[in-house]
Amino acid sequence: MVLQKFTFPKEFADDVLDIMSYTHAQFELLAKSIDLLFAKFNAMLQDHSILDEIRAQESKVDAVEEKLYEAIFAMDMDLAHQAQMASFVEQICDVSDIIEDIADKIQIMLITRKA
């Protein structure tokens, strides 16, 4: 995108910052859940609500992502630029999706252990 001289409208900066804030909160929760997994496995086995908190943050990211897509494709500009902007949004939201995937894998580990 750098070589393409990509620009992202400043009016969407707050939304991108929100995505980054939610993703950061997710990451902090993931780090804590991994610590619990190794340091206090039995406690994590009994109460794994922290994984629900990770999913809740990811849902917030999804909501902002959808809002951005709607705004981007409602803009009066060529489709190529809209697609480039949407790709940028998708790439920053991918981090949140990966964190949620890891939380899901931890959940599966815990369920398997309980069985």
Secondary structure, DSSP 8 states (H G I E B T S, - for coil): -TTTT----GGGHHHHHHHHHHHHHHHHHHHHHHHHHHH-HHHHHH--HHHHHHHHHHHHHHHHHHHHHHHHHHSSS-HHHHHHHHHHHHHHHHHHHHHHHHHHHHHHHHHHHH-
